[in-house]
Amino acid sequence: MSGFFGAALKSSCILDLFFGTDYHSHLGTRRAGLAVHGENGFVRSIHNIENTPFRSKFDRELDDFEGNIGIGCISDYESQPLLIHGRLGSFAISTVGKINNIAELKQLCFDSGMNHFYEMSTGEVNPTELAAALICTKDSFLEGIKYLQEIVDGSLSLLLLTDHSILAARDKFGRTPIVLGKKEDGSGYCCAFESHSFLNLGYKPYGELGPGEIVEITPEKVEVLKGAGKKMKICSFLWVYYGYPTSTYEGINVEQMRNRCGNLLAKRDNLGKGCVDCVAGVPDSGIAHAIGYSNATGIPYARPFIKYTPTWPRSFMPVSQTQRNHIASMKLIPVQEMIKDRRLLLIDDSIVRGTQLGNTTKFLYDSGAKEVHVRPACPPILYGCKYLNFSRSTSDLDLITRRVIQDLEGGEPSAEILAEYANPDSERYAKMLEEIRRRSNFTSLRYHRLDDMVESIGLPKCKLCTYCFDGVE
C-alpha cells in the first residue's frame, strides 16, 4: 500500500504538503517524496524511509522548496513522485495501486516508440514511470489518464502535478479512496488518500472522488473532468486493518467500523462472560475491534502487552520475513502481572502467514497465561491480494490457510473446493480452523464471518472488494 497528498493554494503550500504527506506514514514503509511547482519550476526530493521517519528526512529540506502547488507520497514499494519531461511537457506523478499486466504494458510503450525504462534495484520497472509513459502516448493528460484507467489490470489511482494544477484520478473501480478538502478561508484545496490528513491543517471535507472520477484542482476551484463510474469495489481491508482510526471512507469511519466488527464477533461467539478473564487487542489495529467485543459482552478490556513504538517500525516493513518476525517479537512487551494465570481472548485484525500471532501466543504462554483464545476481525484470507500490494507474498502458499488446505487435501485444491473452505458453515471450513488452531496452539479460534464483516462496514457487498476472502473479483 502507499498513500499520497496534494495541495493547491493561493500562497505557499509547503507546510501543508509536508504535514499532509506525513499523516500518511502508516501506509508506506520504504520511500517518500515531495514535488512542488513554483516560480522557479519543479522541485522534487525522494528519500529512503526504511529506518527513519518521513519527518526527519524532509524537515531540513523545506527551505529548499517553494511553490503553491505540490504533491507528496509515502510508498511501500517504489520511489515517487517522479518528475517527468515528456511530449505533454514537464509534470510530476504519484500512484497508488498494483499493476498486474506490467509486461504487456511495457511492450505497448516499446511498440509506440519508447526505447527504455529505468530499472529499480529489484530489477523491475517502476510502475509509476510506466503509468507516466502510457499517459504520454496520448494527446492530453486527460486522455492519457482515461487510457491508463482502461488498460491497467489491477488498480491505479494517481495525482499528476502540472505547472498550474493537480489532476487527481481515482482508480476505475474505486478500490482506494481520494478525498478532497477545502481551506476554511477559501485559499485553496487539497486531495488525499486519508481523510484525517488535512483536518488539522485548516481544511474542511469537500467531497470524495467516485470510481474512475478525474478532477483538476487549482487554488481557485475543483473541476470535474470525468464523472464517476457506477461500479465500485473499494477494499474492505481498509476498514479492517490499513486505514487510520480517524479516517473515513465512503462516509464510514474506521474506528466506528472496528467497534461494530468486535460487537458482531461477540454476538456470534460461544464464549460466555465467565470463560475468559479479559479481552485484548493486538496493537494497533486490533484494539478497536477488542473494545467493541468487550462492550458487547461485558468482559473487561485489558492490555496484557504493550507495543513499543519509539523505535520499532511496522512489523512487515523489512523485505525479509525473518526480519519481520524478529521485529514483531521485539516490539510487543508483555505485562506479566496481567498475564500470569489468566485466560486471555486476543483480537487481531487478521491472520495472514500465521507466524506473528503464533509467536505472540507463545510469549503469552511463556509469561504464564492459562489460555489464549483468538478471534481475527476478518474471515480467513484464502487468496493473495491482486489489487493493492497488501502482502508481498509471491505465492498463495505463504498464507497459512492455503498451506493447511493443501495438507488437508493432499494437493492443490480446485476453485470449487476453495469455495467450500470459504463457507463458514461447511465441514471443510471447520477442519481448516481446527488445524490452524492446533498448529498455532490457540485454546480456541473463531474468525469473523464475511457477512458479518460486510455488515460491520455498512456498504452493500457488491460495492466492496472481498477477493482475498472469497475469490470474487
MINU-376067 format. One record per residue (C-alpha): residue in three letters; residue number from 0; x, y negated, z. Coordinates in steps of 0.05 Angstrom, whole numbers. Example, Ala and Ser with C-alpha at 12.3 -4.5 7.8 and 13.67 -1.06 7.14 Angstrom:
% MINU-376067
  mise  bati      c1      c2      c3
   ALA     0     246      90     156
   SER     1     273      21     143
% end
This chain:
% MINU-376067
  mise  bati      c1      c2      c3
   MET     0       0       0       0
   SER     1      20     -73      -8
   GLY     2     -11    -140       6
   PHE     3      -9    -209     -25
   PHE     4     -28    -281     -11
   GLY     5     -34    -342     -56
   ALA     6     -46    -416     -43
   ALA     7     -62    -475     -89
   LEU     8     -62    -541     -52
   LYS     9     -61    -616     -67
   SER    10       1    -621     -23
   SER    11      57    -573      -5
   CYS    12      35    -500       0
   ILE    13     100    -474      30
   LEU    14      80    -464     103
   ASP    15      11    -436      85
   LEU    16      44    -388      37
   PHE    17      97    -367      88
   PHE    18      48    -353     144
   GLY    19      -7    -325     100
   THR    20      41    -275      69
   ASP    21      69    -257     138
   TYR    22      -1    -238     161
   HIS    23       3    -180     110
   SER    24      64    -149     142
   HIS    25      26     -88     166
   LEU    26      13     -68      93
   GLY    27      84     -62      68
   THR    28     150     -37      93
   ARG    29     205     -45      41
   ARG    30     205    -111       1
   ALA    31     177    -181       9
   GLY    32     178    -241     -36
   LEU    33     153    -312     -46
   ALA    34     146    -351    -111
   VAL    35     125    -424    -118
   HIS    36     119    -476    -172
   GLY    37     133    -550    -162
   GLU    38     164    -609    -197
   ASN    39     229    -571    -209
   GLY    40     194    -510    -238
   PHE    41     192    -440    -208
   VAL    42     230    -418    -146
   ARG    43     229    -345    -124
   SER    44     262    -304     -69
   ILE    45     257    -230     -52
   HIS    46     285    -194       9
   ASN    47     292    -124      37
   ILE    48     249    -118     100
   GLU    49     261     -45     116
   ASN    50     295     -61     182
   THR    51     279    -135     192
   PRO    52     212    -170     197
   PHE    53     188    -214     139
   ARG    54     191    -278     180
   SER    55     264    -272     199
   LYS    56     284    -263     126
   PHE    57     249    -324      98
   ASP    58     245    -377     153
   ARG    59     315    -403     138
   GLU    60     298    -410      64
   LEU    61     235    -451      70
   ASP    62     272    -517      58
   ASP    63     294    -490      -9
   PHE    64     222    -482     -32
   GLU    65     179    -539     -58
   GLY    66     113    -538     -93
   ASN    67      38    -539     -84
   ILE    68      21    -472    -116
   GLY    69      51    -405     -97
   ILE    70      42    -330     -86
   GLY    71      75    -282     -37
   CYS    72      76    -207     -28
   ILE    73      93    -154      24
   SER    74     107     -90     -15
   ASP    75     112     -18       6
   TYR    76     150       1     -56
   GLU    77     176     -47    -110
   SER    78     208    -116    -109
   GLN    79     158    -172    -123
   PRO    80     134    -224    -141
   LEU    81     172    -220    -206
   LEU    82     190    -283    -245
   ILE    83     177    -271    -319
   HIS    84     194    -310    -382
   GLY    85     152    -282    -439
   ARG    86     115    -300    -502
   LEU    87      60    -332    -459
   GLY    88     110    -375    -422
   SER    89     140    -371    -352
   PHE    90     100    -341    -295
   ALA    91     105    -302    -230
   ILE    92      65    -239    -217
   SER    93      50    -194    -158
   THR    94       8    -130    -158
   VAL    95     -25     -81    -110
   GLY    96     -45     -11    -130
   LYS    97     -18      50    -166
   ILE    98      -8      64    -240
   ASN    99     -12     138    -256
   ASN   100       0     133    -331
   ILE   101      65      94    -329
   ALA   102      99     137    -382
   GLU   103      42     125    -431
   LEU   104      41      50    -418
   LYS   105     116      44    -425
   GLN   106     111      75    -493
   LEU   107      56      25    -512
   CYS   108     105     -31    -495
   PHE   109     161       1    -536
   ASP   110     114      11    -595
   SER   111      96     -63    -592
   GLY   112     169     -83    -599
   MET   113     195     -85    -527
   ASN   114     264     -53    -521
   HIS   115     277     -42    -447
   PHE   116     255     -48    -374
   TYR   117     298     -58    -313
   GLU   118     307       6    -275
   MET   119     296       7    -200
   SER   120     344      43    -152
   THR   121     294     101    -153
   GLY   122     305     109    -228
   GLU   123     234      87    -242
   VAL   124     206      26    -277
   ASN   125     178     -29    -232
   PRO   126     102     -24    -243
   THR   127      94     -99    -234
   GLU   128     143    -111    -291
   LEU   129     105     -62    -333
   ALA   130      40     -99    -318
   ALA   131      72    -165    -338
   ALA   132      97    -135    -403
   LEU   133      28    -109    -422
   ILE   134      -4    -176    -406
   CYS   135      46    -209    -453
   THR   136      24    -166    -512
   LYS   137     -39    -207    -516
   ASP   138     -50    -280    -537
   SER   139     -70    -306    -468
   PHE   140     -63    -289    -395
   LEU   141    -138    -276    -390
   GLU   142    -139    -228    -449
   GLY   143     -76    -194    -423
   ILE   144    -106    -182    -354
   LYS   145    -171    -156    -384
   TYR   146    -130    -108    -427
   LEU   147     -90     -86    -367
   GLN   148    -153     -71    -327
   GLU   149    -178     -26    -382
   ILE   150    -116      15    -396
   VAL   151     -89      28    -326
   ASP   152    -104      97    -298
   GLY   153    -106      86    -223
   SER   154    -117      17    -195
   LEU   155     -85     -51    -202
   SER   156    -103    -118    -170
   LEU   157     -58    -178    -184
   LEU   158     -40    -250    -172
   LEU   159      -8    -287    -231
   LEU   160      23    -355    -218
   THR   161      28    -405    -276
   ASP   162      54    -476    -275
   HIS   163     -14    -503    -254
   SER   164     -57    -447    -225
   ILE   165     -64    -377    -197
   LEU   166    -101    -323    -235
   ALA   167    -129    -272    -186
   ALA   168    -157    -206    -213
   ARG   169    -187    -150    -172
   ASP   170    -177     -80    -200
   LYS   171    -231     -52    -245
   PHE   172    -268     -13    -191
   GLY   173    -251     -57    -132
   ARG   174    -210      -5     -95
   THR   175    -173     -61     -60
   PRO   176    -201    -129     -37
   ILE   177    -186    -200     -57
   VAL   178    -216    -253     -11
   LEU   179    -219    -328     -24
   GLY   180    -211    -384      27
   LYS   181    -224    -459      21
   LYS   182    -188    -512      62
   GLU   183    -235    -544     112
   ASP   184    -211    -613      90
   GLY   185    -223    -597      16
   SER   186    -148    -599      -1
   GLY   187    -144    -532     -36
   TYR   188    -158    -458     -39
   CYS   189    -124    -392     -23
   CYS   190    -132    -319     -42
   ALA   191    -111    -258      -1
   PHE   192    -116    -184       9
   GLU   193    -132    -193      83
   SER   194    -188    -240     103
   HIS   195    -157    -256     170
   SER   196     -93    -283     139
   PHE   197    -119    -354     127
   LEU   198    -166    -365     187
   ASN   199    -111    -398     229
   LEU   200     -86    -439     171
   GLY   201    -146    -486     164
   TYR   202    -187    -446     113
   LYS   203    -258    -421     116
   PRO   204    -281    -359      79
   TYR   205    -303    -378       9
   GLY   206    -321    -311     -22
   GLU   207    -296    -244     -46
   LEU   208    -280    -223    -117
   GLY   209    -322    -167    -143
   PRO   210    -296    -106    -180
   GLY   211    -256    -127    -241
   GLU   212    -271    -201    -229
   ILE   213    -219    -252    -252
   VAL   214    -215    -324    -226
   GLU   215    -170    -383    -237
   ILE   216    -151    -421    -174
   THR   217    -127    -493    -174
   PRO   218    -124    -544    -117
   GLU   219    -190    -572    -142
   LYS   220    -233    -511    -156
   VAL   221    -242    -436    -166
   GLU   222    -267    -419    -235
   VAL   223    -294    -351    -255
   LEU   224    -262    -327    -319
   LYS   225    -291    -257    -320
   GLY   226    -351    -235    -279
   ALA   227    -353    -176    -232
   GLY   228    -369    -106    -256
   LYS   229    -426     -66    -226
   LYS   230    -388      -4    -205
   MET   231    -347      -7    -141
   LYS   232    -302      45    -108
   ILE   233    -269       8     -51
   CYS   234    -221      51     -10
   SER   235    -256      78      52
   PHE   236    -188      86      86
   LEU   237    -181      10      91
   TRP   238    -230      12     149
   VAL   239    -206      77     180
   TYR   240    -132      61     180
   TYR   241     -99       9     135
   GLY   242    -139     -54     150
   TYR   243    -121    -101     206
   PRO   244    -175    -102     261
   THR   245    -193    -175     247
   SER   246    -203    -164     172
   THR   247    -270    -159     137
   TYR   248    -282    -124      71
   GLU   249    -349    -129      34
   GLY   250    -377    -163      96
   ILE   251    -357    -106     142
   ASN   252    -307    -118     198
   VAL   253    -253     -66     210
   GLU   254    -256     -66     286
   GLN   255    -332     -60     288
   MET   256    -330      -3     238
   ARG   257    -279      35     281
   ASN   258    -323      25     343
   ARG   259    -382      54     304
   CYS   260    -338     110     280
   GLY   261    -319     130     351
   ASN   262    -392     125     372
   LEU   263    -414     174     318
   LEU   264    -356     220     333
   ALA   265    -381     224     404
   LYS   266    -453     238     384
   ARG   267    -431     298     342
   ASP   268    -384     325     396
   ASN   269    -398     382     443
   LEU   270    -352     358     498
   GLY   271    -392     337     559
   LYS   272    -373     280     605
   GLY   273    -341     328     655
   CYS   274    -299     365     603
   VAL   275    -243     314     597
   ASP   276    -215     261     643
   CYS   277    -203     205     594
   VAL   278    -206     183     521
   ALA   279    -143     154     489
   GLY   280    -130     124     420
   VAL   281     -64     138     385
   PRO   282     -35      68     375
   ASP   283     -53      26     339
   SER   284    -109      45     292
   GLY   285    -138      99     337
   ILE   286    -152      51     394
   ALA   287    -217      20     369
   HIS   288    -243      89     350
   ALA   289    -228     113     421
   ILE   290    -263      53     452
   GLY   291    -325      69     411
   TYR   292    -323     141     434
   SER   293    -313     120     507
   ASN   294    -371      71     504
   ALA   295    -417     123     475
   THR   296    -400     178     526
   GLY   297    -381     141     589
   ILE   298    -315     179     591
   PRO   299    -263     129     615
   TYR   300    -216      98     564
   ALA   301    -143     101     584
   ARG   302     -73      91     555
   PRO   303     -31     152     574
   PHE   304      23     130     525
   ILE   305      44      62     502
   LYS   306      72      42     434
   TYR   307     139       7     440
   THR   308     132     -48     388
   PRO   309     190     -97     398
   THR   310     239     -57     355
   TRP   311     207       5     325
   PRO   312     173      -5     257
   ARG   313     114      34     229
   SER   314     126     109     232
   PHE   315     122     122     157
   MET   316     169      65     139
   PRO   317     233     105     123
   VAL   318     233     145      59
   SER   319     258     207      95
   GLN   320     204     249     130
   THR   321     256     268     183
   GLN   322     268     195     198
   ARG   323     193     181     201
   ASN   324     183     238     251
   HIS   325     241     214     294
   ILE   326     216     142     297
   ALA   327     145     166     312
   SER   328     171     205     372
   MET   329     214     146     396
   LYS   330     161      92     395
   LEU   331     107     126     437
   ILE   332     127     125     510
   PRO   333      87     168     559
   VAL   334      58     142     624
   GLN   335      69     207     661
   GLU   336      28     185     721
   MET   337     -33     182     675
   ILE   338     -18     248     640
   LYS   339       1     299     693
   ASP   340     -54     350     708
   ARG   341    -104     312     665
   ARG   342    -149     334     607
   LEU   343    -140     285     551
   LEU   344    -181     271     489
   LEU   345    -140     237     434
   ILE   346    -169     200     375
   ASP   347    -123     185     317
   ASP   348    -141     153     251
   SER   349    -124     216     211
   ILE   350     -82     278     206
   VAL   351     -40     277     143
   ARG   352      21     322     146
   GLY   353       6     344     217
   THR   354      76     332     243
   GLN   355      68     268     283
   LEU   356       5     286     321
   GLY   357      33     355     335
   ASN   358      95     322     365
   THR   359      51     274     405
   THR   360      13     333     433
   LYS   361      78     368     452
   PHE   362     104     309     492
   LEU   363      37     304     528
   TYR   364      42     376     549
   ASP   365     115     365     567
   SER   366      91     307     610
   GLY   367      44     352     648
   ALA   368     -23     348     610
   LYS   369     -70     406     624
   GLU   370    -110     399     559
   VAL   371    -104     358     495
   HIS   372    -168     353     453
   VAL   373    -161     318     385
   ARG   374    -214     280     345
   PRO   375    -189     250     279
   ALA   376    -230     189     257
   CYS   377    -238     213     186
   PRO   378    -252     280     151
   PRO   379    -195     328     133
   ILE   380    -152     299      78
   LEU   381    -152     351      23
   TYR   382    -125     311     -36
   GLY   383     -66     263     -44
   CYS   384     -86     192     -59
   LYS   385     -87     175    -134
   TYR   386    -100     102    -126
   LEU   387     -63      65     -71
   ASN   388       2      99     -54
   PHE   389     -29     117      13
   SER   390      22     174      21
   ARG   391      90     183     -12
   SER   392      74     257     -17
   THR   393      98     289     -81
   SER   394      53     350     -72
   ASP   395     -15     365     -41
   LEU   396      22     418      -1
   ASP   397      52     361      40
   LEU   398     -18     358      71
   ILE   399     -29     404     130
   THR   400     -98     422     104
   ARG   401     -71     447      37
   ARG   402     -16     487      69
   VAL   403     -66     521     115
   ILE   404    -115     533      58
   GLN   405     -61     564      14
   ASP   406     -42     611      71
   LEU   407    -115     629      84
   GLU   408    -130     641      10
   GLY   409     -64     674      -7
   GLY   410     -50     624     -63
   GLU   411     -73     560     -97
   PRO   412    -148     551     -87
   SER   413    -197     535    -142
   ALA   414    -237     470    -143
   GLU   415    -299     509    -121
   ILE   416    -263     537     -60
   LEU   417    -234     469     -42
   ALA   418    -306     442     -43
   GLU   419    -323     494      10
   TYR   420    -266     471      53
   ALA   421    -292     400      48
   ASN   422    -361     422      72
   PRO   423    -364     415     148
   ASP   424    -420     466     152
   SER   425    -382     522     116
   GLU   426    -346     582     144
   ARG   427    -282     564     106
   TYR   428    -282     495     138
   ALA   429    -287     526     207
   LYS   430    -230     574     193
   MET   431    -186     516     168
   LEU   432    -199     475     231
   GLU   433    -184     533     277
   GLU   434    -118     546     241
   ILE   435     -97     473     244
   ARG   436    -116     472     318
   ARG   437     -75     535     331
   ARG   438     -14     510     294
   SER   439     -16     442     328
   ASN   440     -31     471     397
   PHE   441     -92     428     408
   THR   442    -141     451     460
   SER   443    -198     434     412
   LEU   444    -204     399     345
   ARG   445    -263     365     312
   TYR   446    -258     319     252
   HIS   447    -305     261     234
   ARG   448    -355     284     182
   LEU   449    -355     248     115
   ASP   450    -429     230     120
   ASP   451    -417     200     189
   MET   452    -356     162     165
   VAL   453    -396     132     108
   GLU   454    -450     113     158
   SER   455    -396      81     202
   ILE   456    -374      37     145
   GLY   457    -445      18     125
   LEU   458    -438      19      49
   PRO   459    -471      70       2
   LYS   460    -424     128     -12
   CYS   461    -427     111     -87
   LYS   462    -391      45     -72
   LEU   463    -334      79     -32
   CYS   464    -273     118     -56
   THR   465    -272     183     -16
   TYR   466    -227     221     -64
   CYS   467    -177     243     -11
   PHE   468    -233     276      28
   ASP   469    -277     308     -25
   GLY   470    -240     301     -91
   VAL   471    -296     259    -121
   GLU   472    -268     204    -166
% end
